Amino acid sequence: MLKSKIMKINNLFDELEKLRERIGARPIEVPVIDVIEGLENGIEVKLEDVKSAGPLLTYQEKYLVILYIMGSNSTTEDLRSGDLRIGTPRFHFTQCRTLNEMREAKRLDRYVVTRSEENKFRVEASDPISNNYPRKYERKLLENIQLFPCRYCLAKLRYNGYAQSLSTQLRDKIVKEFKIKEFIAEYDGLLTQILYLPEVRA
C-alpha cells in the first residue's frame, strides 16, 4: 500500500514539474520516503515545527498533516469510550483558534503530526491512582484510540458544510463522519497548488 502511494505521489510531482517549467515557478522537491513513512506512524514535533500554508497545516512546509496532542488529561475509560460528548482531545488540520491559543501560551505539550489514514491515534491517558489530596495520576500509553476532529477546524474550512448555524444534530453528524483519508485525498492537491503555483499563493 505504501509503495503504491509513493508511486502516485511521484507521478503527481512529475506532472507538476512539467507545469512548473512552463509557468516559471520555483522547483518542486520530491518527498523523502523516510519522512512519508514516519508520517504514516506519527512524528513527535514542537509546535513551531508545524507551519500553516493557506488554511492548512504542514510539516517541513511540504507535507499536509493532521496534528494532535499525545499526552492527554483524559482517563483510559474516557479515551476508549469513543463518545463524542466526552471532552477527549481533538485533532487539528487548520491553524484554528485552539492552535493560536496554544502558540500564544507556548504550551509544552507532546505534539504529533501524522498522515495516517485511520481516525485512530496513540494517546497517553491520565488515570487517578489516589483519591487523597493532592491526587496522584498514572500515565498510560494507549493504542488505536478514536479521536474526533476539532470543530474550529471544520468551521474554518466549512468542511462538508459544517457551520455554527447548523443544528447540533447535523454538526455532530459531520464530526462523527469525518474521515482523515478523505480529507487528505481532497486537500493534498490544494496544498501543492498553494506551495508551488505563484497565482495561488498571491
Backbone bond lengths (Angstrom), bond angles and torsions (degrees), N, CA, C in turn:
res aa  C-N    CA-C-N  psi(-1)  N-CA   C-N-CA  omega(-1)  CA-C   N-CA-C  phi
1 M - - - 1.461 - - 1.525 110.91 -
2 L 1.348 116.57 -43.93 1.456 120.76 -179.53 1.522 111.25 -63.49
3 K 1.375 116.29 -41.37 1.467 119.58 -179.97 1.525 110.94 -61.89
4 S 1.324 116.49 -40.73 1.465 119.17 -179.25 1.527 110.56 -66.43
5 K 1.347 117.12 -36.20 1.463 120.49 177.42 1.521 110.41 -64.24
6 I 1.331 115.89 -42.67 1.465 120.21 -179.15 1.522 110.50 -64.44
7 M 1.347 116.59 -40.54 1.463 120.35 177.87 1.524 110.98 -61.95
8 K 1.330 116.84 -42.15 1.463 120.25 179.07 1.519 110.68 -63.70
9 I 1.333 116.83 -42.30 1.462 121.13 178.95 1.515 110.55 -62.25
10 N 1.351 116.22 -45.40 1.464 119.95 -179.53 1.528 111.66 -62.77
11 N 1.347 117.08 -40.18 1.461 120.49 177.62 1.530 110.93 -63.14
12 L 1.353 115.77 -40.75 1.458 120.28 178.40 1.523 110.51 -61.31
13 F 1.334 116.61 -43.57 1.460 119.59 -177.96 1.534 111.84 -70.67
14 D 1.334 117.87 -29.34 1.465 120.19 174.55 1.528 110.19 -61.13
15 E 1.328 115.86 -45.32 1.457 120.41 179.87 1.529 111.04 -65.96
16 L 1.341 115.68 -41.01 1.459 119.57 -179.94 1.525 111.94 -66.95
17 E 1.342 117.07 -33.32 1.463 120.71 177.85 1.527 110.21 -63.55
18 K 1.334 116.51 -40.67 1.468 119.67 177.53 1.532 110.42 -63.46
19 L 1.342 114.99 -42.19 1.459 119.37 178.50 1.525 110.81 -64.51
20 R 1.341 116.87 -40.82 1.463 121.52 179.69 1.515 111.38 -58.26
21 E 1.341 115.42 -44.02 1.464 119.65 -178.91 1.530 111.38 -62.91
22 R 1.348 116.34 -35.06 1.466 119.79 -178.45 1.525 112.00 -70.63
23 I 1.358 116.14 -37.24 1.472 118.63 -174.62 1.519 112.89 -100.26
24 G 1.345 117.82 -5.99 1.456 120.53 176.78 1.515 114.45 77.11
25 A 1.347 117.95 28.49 1.468 121.00 177.42 1.519 109.96 -80.34
26 R 1.342 116.27 170.19 1.461 119.79 -178.57 1.519 110.56 -69.52
27 P 1.352 117.95 157.04 1.472 121.49 -176.93 1.520 113.01 -59.68
28 I 1.336 114.57 148.71 1.464 122.07 177.89 1.521 109.47 -96.51
29 E 1.325 116.14 131.37 1.455 120.45 177.33 1.527 109.51 -95.62
30 V 1.329 116.82 126.39 1.465 121.00 -179.74 1.528 109.44 -74.80
31 P 1.353 118.97 134.72 1.454 121.17 -178.48 1.528 112.89 -56.68
32 V 1.324 115.63 141.20 1.460 121.70 176.69 1.518 108.60 -80.08
33 I 1.348 116.30 131.61 1.458 120.36 -172.25 1.530 111.99 -60.75
34 D 1.361 117.76 -40.00 1.460 118.09 -177.26 1.527 111.86 -67.98
35 V 1.335 117.57 -27.59 1.464 120.23 175.20 1.519 109.99 -69.37
36 I 1.329 116.18 -42.38 1.466 120.31 178.21 1.524 110.30 -60.35
37 E 1.327 116.43 -44.78 1.463 120.16 178.91 1.521 110.95 -63.10
38 G 1.344 116.37 -40.21 1.460 119.81 178.34 1.512 112.04 -62.42
39 L 1.319 116.64 -40.62 1.458 120.78 -179.65 1.527 111.89 -70.02
40 E 1.324 116.87 -25.21 1.469 119.31 174.67 1.533 110.36 -61.92
41 N 1.348 116.09 -36.47 1.465 121.26 -176.90 1.518 113.08 -96.69
42 G 1.332 116.91 -17.32 1.462 121.43 -177.77 1.518 110.83 103.45
43 I 1.322 116.60 133.82 1.458 122.77 179.16 1.527 108.50 -121.82
44 E 1.336 116.37 126.37 1.456 120.24 177.81 1.531 108.91 -76.52
45 V 1.333 116.71 130.10 1.460 121.39 -173.78 1.525 110.56 -137.52
46 K 1.330 115.08 168.18 1.451 121.50 167.37 1.529 107.36 -87.49
47 L 1.311 115.65 151.71 1.461 119.13 -175.71 1.526 111.22 -61.87
48 E 1.352 117.08 -31.84 1.463 119.15 179.67 1.529 112.49 -69.13
49 D 1.356 117.52 -14.26 1.462 120.80 176.95 1.531 112.16 -77.35
50 V 1.317 115.57 -11.96 1.469 120.52 -178.46 1.523 108.05 -99.48
51 K 1.325 116.49 117.56 1.459 122.01 -177.41 1.528 109.71 -111.95
52 S 1.317 114.66 153.97 1.459 118.88 176.62 1.520 109.93 -97.68
53 A 1.313 116.18 145.96 1.459 123.65 173.60 1.522 105.74 -132.31
54 G 1.334 115.56 108.07 1.453 117.14 -169.00 1.525 107.14 62.04
55 P 1.324 118.02 -133.92 1.462 120.05 179.48 1.533 113.62 -86.81
56 L 1.330 117.95 -4.30 1.465 122.28 -169.15 1.522 112.45 -96.70
57 L 1.345 116.15 161.17 1.459 122.58 176.60 1.524 109.83 -99.88
58 T 1.330 116.07 139.27 1.458 120.17 179.18 1.524 110.84 -131.48
59 Y 1.321 114.48 156.80 1.458 122.60 171.21 1.513 107.47 -112.25
60 Q 1.348 116.37 131.16 1.468 122.77 -175.48 1.528 111.67 58.60
61 E 1.317 115.80 21.38 1.467 122.01 -179.19 1.530 112.19 55.31
62 K 1.344 116.20 30.71 1.464 121.59 -179.18 1.517 112.69 -133.86
63 Y 1.339 116.60 -37.61 1.462 120.63 -167.35 1.527 111.24 -112.15
64 L 1.313 116.07 126.83 1.460 121.32 173.38 1.522 108.88 -64.73
65 V 1.341 117.26 129.38 1.468 119.67 -175.91 1.523 111.94 -137.93
66 I 1.326 112.81 162.22 1.457 123.92 168.40 1.523 106.65 -103.22
67 L 1.334 117.75 141.05 1.468 122.31 -178.87 1.523 110.30 -120.87
68 Y 1.331 115.99 137.20 1.463 119.29 173.03 1.526 109.26 -149.45
69 I 1.336 116.77 168.91 1.458 122.30 178.67 1.520 108.42 -101.95
70 M 1.335 115.92 124.22 1.462 119.66 -177.86 1.532 111.54 -71.82
71 G 1.314 116.96 -43.79 1.468 120.40 -176.01 1.515 111.39 -85.67
72 S 1.323 117.82 102.65 1.462 121.44 -177.43 1.528 110.82 -100.08
73 N 1.327 115.01 168.10 1.471 121.25 173.09 1.521 111.07 -101.52
74 S 1.328 116.57 10.46 1.460 121.39 -178.95 1.521 110.70 -86.86
75 T 1.316 115.57 152.51 1.459 120.49 178.11 1.524 110.64 -80.27
76 T 1.332 115.07 163.96 1.462 119.98 176.25 1.527 111.04 -56.99
77 E 1.321 116.12 -42.74 1.465 120.75 -179.29 1.524 111.36 -60.51
78 D 1.332 116.88 -44.91 1.462 120.35 -179.06 1.530 111.18 -66.77
79 L 1.338 116.69 -42.78 1.461 120.09 -178.13 1.519 112.18 -65.22
80 R 1.305 116.95 -34.98 1.459 120.81 -178.62 1.518 113.01 -84.72
81 S 1.311 117.50 -7.09 1.465 120.38 -176.03 1.527 112.47 -71.75
82 G 1.353 117.11 -30.68 1.462 119.57 -175.73 1.511 112.69 64.05
83 D 1.340 116.17 24.88 1.462 121.85 -176.78 1.521 109.77 -94.46
84 L 1.310 116.64 120.38 1.461 122.87 -178.22 1.524 111.82 -62.16
85 R 1.326 117.26 -28.39 1.463 120.91 -175.15 1.519 112.68 -77.57
86 I 1.344 117.26 -15.46 1.461 120.84 -179.18 1.532 109.09 -86.81
87 G 1.319 115.87 140.15 1.470 120.97 -174.49 1.509 114.77 -77.93
88 T 1.316 118.07 58.04 1.460 121.95 176.26 1.530 109.22 -81.96
89 P 1.343 118.71 165.81 1.463 120.58 -178.43 1.531 112.11 -58.66
90 R 1.315 115.51 150.35 1.462 122.44 175.06 1.527 108.91 -110.72
91 F 1.335 116.93 155.64 1.456 119.07 174.14 1.531 108.77 -101.52
92 H 1.337 115.05 155.82 1.463 121.71 -171.63 1.524 110.86 -121.41
93 F 1.333 115.89 151.58 1.466 120.22 177.04 1.520 111.71 -141.69
94 T 1.334 117.91 5.62 1.465 122.29 171.34 1.527 108.31 -136.08
95 Q 1.351 114.67 166.94 1.462 119.50 173.37 1.529 106.68 -81.12
96 C 1.322 115.16 81.26 1.459 121.88 -170.86 1.532 110.94 -91.59
97 R 1.302 114.92 -178.76 1.471 121.72 179.31 1.525 111.54 -57.58
98 T 1.319 117.37 -42.29 1.471 120.78 -178.88 1.522 111.12 -63.12
99 L 1.341 117.74 -45.13 1.466 120.51 179.92 1.523 111.26 -66.92
100 N 1.328 117.34 -35.52 1.465 119.70 176.05 1.529 110.58 -60.46
101 E 1.329 116.10 -42.20 1.468 120.53 179.07 1.522 110.98 -66.11
102 M 1.340 116.55 -38.97 1.461 120.08 178.05 1.526 110.92 -63.75
103 R 1.329 116.55 -42.62 1.471 120.10 -179.79 1.532 110.53 -64.32
104 E 1.325 116.32 -43.57 1.456 120.13 -179.09 1.527 111.72 -64.58
105 A 1.341 115.63 -37.16 1.462 120.10 179.87 1.524 112.78 -81.22
106 K 1.348 116.92 -9.44 1.466 123.08 -178.01 1.532 110.83 51.69
107 R 1.326 114.45 48.91 1.466 120.19 -179.41 1.519 110.68 -67.03
108 L 1.327 115.23 132.24 1.467 120.92 -177.64 1.524 110.51 -95.78
109 D 1.318 116.27 60.88 1.459 121.47 179.73 1.525 110.29 -90.50
110 R 1.329 115.68 170.75 1.461 121.37 176.60 1.521 108.31 -92.32
111 Y 1.319 115.58 91.39 1.460 121.25 -177.92 1.526 110.07 -84.13
112 V 1.308 115.74 141.26 1.462 121.76 178.72 1.522 108.87 -129.73
113 V 1.344 116.00 133.59 1.462 120.61 171.97 1.523 108.14 -107.25
114 T 1.313 115.28 144.45 1.460 119.79 -177.05 1.513 111.02 -150.32
115 R 1.331 114.96 157.19 1.461 122.48 169.35 1.524 109.71 -123.32
116 S 1.319 116.22 18.84 1.458 119.44 176.79 1.517 109.21 -57.97
117 E 1.314 117.20 137.37 1.456 121.12 -175.63 1.529 112.47 -87.49
118 E 1.323 116.42 3.03 1.455 120.51 178.19 1.527 109.49 -100.98
119 N 1.319 116.46 149.09 1.464 120.31 175.43 1.528 110.35 -86.70
120 K 1.331 115.86 39.08 1.458 122.05 -179.50 1.523 108.68 -122.20
121 F 1.339 116.81 139.39 1.449 120.86 -171.95 1.529 111.52 -136.24
122 R 1.331 114.11 160.19 1.465 122.13 171.86 1.520 107.42 -92.80
123 V 1.342 116.79 116.69 1.465 121.29 -172.81 1.527 110.14 -134.71
124 E 1.321 116.41 143.47 1.460 121.29 175.26 1.524 109.61 -89.81
125 A 1.333 115.79 129.94 1.460 121.54 174.64 1.527 108.87 -92.29
126 S 1.313 115.37 160.88 1.462 121.61 175.86 1.522 107.89 -127.28
127 D 1.339 116.17 100.80 1.465 121.30 -174.99 1.520 110.97 -104.96
128 P 1.344 117.55 131.27 1.467 119.97 178.29 1.524 110.50 -68.49
129 I 1.323 116.49 136.34 1.471 121.00 177.27 1.522 110.79 -116.16
130 S 1.335 116.31 0.12 1.453 120.47 178.36 1.518 109.35 -152.13
131 N 1.329 117.12 138.60 1.455 121.84 177.25 1.518 111.97 -93.94
132 N 1.322 115.95 -3.11 1.456 120.37 179.23 1.518 110.26 -76.73
133 Y 1.319 116.32 153.69 1.465 120.95 178.40 1.509 110.26 -92.25
134 P 1.337 121.19 134.25 1.472 123.93 -6.61 1.526 111.11 -74.22
135 R 1.308 116.21 143.04 1.459 120.79 -177.88 1.521 110.79 -67.79
136 K 1.320 115.38 146.08 1.459 121.02 178.23 1.527 109.29 -110.04
137 Y 1.324 115.11 147.46 1.457 120.30 -175.97 1.526 110.31 -128.65
138 E 1.320 113.45 151.56 1.462 120.59 176.94 1.523 108.57 -114.15
139 R 1.345 116.20 131.00 1.447 120.99 177.45 1.522 109.53 -87.27
140 K 1.323 116.18 135.60 1.463 120.44 -177.96 1.523 109.01 -139.62
141 L 1.345 116.20 126.33 1.459 120.52 -179.17 1.521 110.03 -85.03
142 L 1.326 115.85 124.64 1.461 122.25 -178.42 1.531 109.72 -113.85
143 E 1.311 115.87 146.88 1.466 122.20 178.89 1.521 110.42 -107.90
144 N 1.336 115.34 155.06 1.471 122.37 172.60 1.530 113.00 55.42
145 I 1.330 115.19 47.34 1.461 120.58 178.20 1.522 109.52 -93.03
146 Q 1.314 116.31 128.75 1.462 120.31 178.10 1.520 109.83 -76.76
147 L 1.335 115.50 124.64 1.457 121.50 172.21 1.524 108.65 -117.53
148 F 1.320 114.73 158.81 1.458 120.00 -179.37 1.532 110.21 -110.39
149 P 1.345 117.51 157.49 1.466 120.36 -179.68 1.518 112.08 -71.31
150 C 1.326 114.79 152.90 1.461 122.47 175.78 1.528 109.65 -67.53
151 R 1.317 116.44 132.62 1.466 120.23 -178.99 1.534 111.73 -70.56
152 Y 1.327 117.25 -30.77 1.464 119.40 176.46 1.529 110.48 -64.75
153 C 1.342 116.19 -38.62 1.466 120.39 177.51 1.523 110.56 -64.30
154 L 1.305 116.23 -44.85 1.465 120.44 178.70 1.523 110.89 -59.41
155 A 1.338 116.15 -43.60 1.465 120.29 -178.15 1.525 111.19 -68.05
156 K 1.341 117.04 -36.76 1.466 120.03 -178.06 1.523 111.53 -63.02
157 L 1.345 116.69 -38.91 1.462 120.94 178.50 1.528 112.64 -91.52
158 R 1.331 115.95 -7.07 1.475 121.00 -170.43 1.526 109.14 50.72
159 Y 1.314 114.54 42.21 1.466 121.22 -173.79 1.521 110.65 -63.52
160 N 1.335 115.34 127.34 1.473 122.24 -176.98 1.529 111.84 52.14
161 G 1.340 115.80 30.62 1.459 120.57 176.77 1.514 114.94 82.55
162 Y 1.336 117.19 11.29 1.468 119.78 -177.57 1.530 110.62 -63.07
163 A 1.347 115.25 131.68 1.462 121.23 177.52 1.523 108.40 -159.51
164 Q 1.334 115.44 152.15 1.462 119.97 179.99 1.518 112.16 -63.74
165 S 1.319 116.30 -21.87 1.466 120.04 -178.84 1.524 112.56 -72.92
166 L 1.326 117.55 -14.93 1.465 120.94 178.51 1.525 110.16 -72.61
167 S 1.294 115.92 161.57 1.458 120.56 175.64 1.527 109.93 -68.27
168 T 1.324 116.57 157.47 1.461 120.88 178.07 1.524 110.73 -56.91
169 Q 1.318 116.97 -39.40 1.460 121.74 -179.46 1.526 111.16 -61.95
170 L 1.335 117.68 -44.09 1.461 120.67 -179.85 1.529 111.44 -69.53
171 R 1.334 116.50 -39.93 1.461 119.18 178.67 1.523 110.30 -62.87
172 D 1.314 116.96 -44.90 1.462 120.70 178.90 1.525 111.61 -62.26
173 K 1.318 116.42 -36.63 1.460 120.85 179.47 1.534 110.42 -62.72
174 I 1.336 116.97 -43.78 1.468 120.74 179.30 1.521 110.52 -64.83
175 V 1.328 117.55 -40.29 1.471 121.47 177.80 1.520 110.30 -61.02
176 K 1.316 116.56 -48.79 1.465 120.80 -176.25 1.524 112.23 -66.16
177 E 1.331 117.27 -33.01 1.462 120.48 -174.71 1.529 113.55 -91.52
178 F 1.335 117.77 0.70 1.463 121.29 179.25 1.523 109.81 -61.99
179 K 1.336 116.43 128.74 1.457 122.04 178.82 1.535 108.57 -120.61
180 I 1.338 115.89 120.79 1.464 120.24 -179.74 1.526 110.85 -58.61
181 K 1.327 117.05 -40.40 1.458 121.25 -179.64 1.520 110.63 -56.39
182 E 1.323 117.27 -44.75 1.460 121.18 -179.11 1.527 110.73 -69.41
183 F 1.324 117.04 -38.36 1.462 120.31 179.45 1.527 110.98 -62.72
184 I 1.338 117.37 -47.05 1.464 120.76 -179.49 1.523 110.79 -62.90
185 A 1.326 116.79 -43.34 1.461 120.33 179.61 1.524 111.26 -61.04
186 E 1.318 117.04 -36.16 1.463 121.58 -177.13 1.526 112.55 -78.08
187 Y 1.340 117.12 -37.14 1.462 119.84 -170.24 1.521 115.08 -104.48
188 D 1.323 119.59 -9.13 1.466 120.59 174.59 1.533 110.60 -56.72
189 G 1.323 116.52 -43.78 1.453 120.74 -179.00 1.521 112.13 -64.32
190 L 1.344 116.61 -40.04 1.460 119.72 178.46 1.518 110.87 -64.06
191 L 1.341 117.32 -41.79 1.466 119.80 179.05 1.526 110.56 -61.53
192 T 1.327 117.06 -42.84 1.467 120.41 178.72 1.521 110.45 -58.84
193 Q 1.333 117.60 -42.81 1.462 120.90 177.80 1.521 111.32 -63.07
194 I 1.341 117.15 -44.06 1.465 121.10 -179.60 1.525 110.81 -61.72
195 L 1.344 116.67 -41.19 1.457 120.73 -175.03 1.519 112.83 -75.67
196 Y 1.335 117.25 -37.19 1.465 119.50 -166.75 1.533 116.00 -115.66
197 L 1.308 118.36 -13.33 1.457 118.39 -178.40 1.526 109.40 -107.96
198 P 1.323 118.32 116.77 1.466 122.21 -173.08 1.514 114.27 -55.06
199 E 1.333 117.74 -40.59 1.455 120.17 -175.59 1.519 111.99 -68.60
200 V 1.353 118.12 -23.24 1.465 120.71 178.10 1.515 109.65 -79.26
201 R 1.344 117.41 -37.32 1.460 121.48 -179.54 1.530 111.29 -69.58
202 A 1.323 117.11 -30.28 1.467 120.82 -174.14 1.530 111.58 -68.41
